[in-house]
Amino acid sequence: MAKLERTIRGDFNGILHKIESGIVNGSMSASLEECSDFYSNGARCSVRVFERYSWLGNNRVSLSVTLFQNIGDEIHLSAITAGGSQALFFKINTWGEEAFLNKLEELL
């Protein structure tokens, strides 16, 4: 697994849209698999799960992105990849996970 955490400023909806379109349009095999949105007492949380085929790793990898913002605060982003290993007992060949996460980092 690879992880990226950031605190960012900007428009929540704009950042979410940029991430969604940038990830899906950034790879011909990338897709938005599922999403969830929560609102409570001025706080907002959005979760997006993407998946794509990794040519380097010869497997599929997923990227889960969570954005959280309390009213008037900065936006907290947490992104975690998974699925990029071919080994049975040890985690090897994680290039696909890192490449997927690097695409998100470019968008930010």
N, C-alpha and C positions, 0 to 999 in steps of 0.2 A: 504494500500500500504506500501511496504517497499522499502527503497532506499539504494544503496551503491555507493559511489563515491571514486575514487582512482586516483592517478597519479602514473604511473608505467614506468619502463624502460625495454627495450628489443626490440626484433624484432616484428614489427607490425603483419606481416603475421603469425609468430609463435604463438604469443599470441592469435590471432583470431582463429587459428586452434585448439589450446589447449582448448579454451572456447567452441567452437562448438562441438568438439568430447567429451570433458569432460561432458558437459551438456547432450548431447544426449545419451551417453553411461552410464551416471550416474543414470539413472532411466529407467525402462523398458517401461514407458509410455511417456517419453519425446520425443519431436520432434521439429525440426527446421521448423517453420511455414512460415517464410518469411525473406528475407534479402535484403539489399540495400547498395550500395557502391558509394561514391562520391570522386572525385579527382579534385582539383582546385589549381593552382599556388603552387604546392608542398605540399599542405595540403591534408589529407586523412581522410575520415569519413566512418565508417562501422556500420551499424545497423543490429542487429539480434533479431528476436522475436521467443522465444521458448514457448512451452506449455507442460504441463504435468498434469496427474491426481494426486490429493492429497488424499491419503487414509485417512489421519487424518481429513482433512476438508470435505471429501466426495464431492469434486467438482474439477473443472479444474482451474488451475492457469497459468498465463502467466508471462514471464520474458523478458523484453526488455533490450538489452545490446547495448550501443553505445560506440565505440572507436573513438577517434579523435587525430590526430597528425599533427602538422605543421612541415614542413621540419626541421629535426635536433632537434626537441623538444621531450620532454617526451610524453608518451601516456596518454591521459585522458580517464578514463572509467566512465560511468554512467550506472547503472543498476537499473531498477524499476520493481517491481512485481505488478500484479493486478489480480483481480478475485477471491481472496481467502476468500470471505465472504458469509455466507448463509442468512444473515438477510435482511429484506426489507428496513428498514430505518436507521439502525445503523450497523457499521462495527464490526462484531464479528467473532471469529473463524478464525484468520489469520495465523494459524500454517503452512498451506501449503505454503503461500507466504514466510514466514520467512525461512522455510526449503529449498525452491528453491533458495533463495538468499544465504543461508549458503553454498550450494553446489558450487556456483560461487566463494564465498570467499575462500573455500578450494582450488580451482583450481589456484587462484592467489597466 
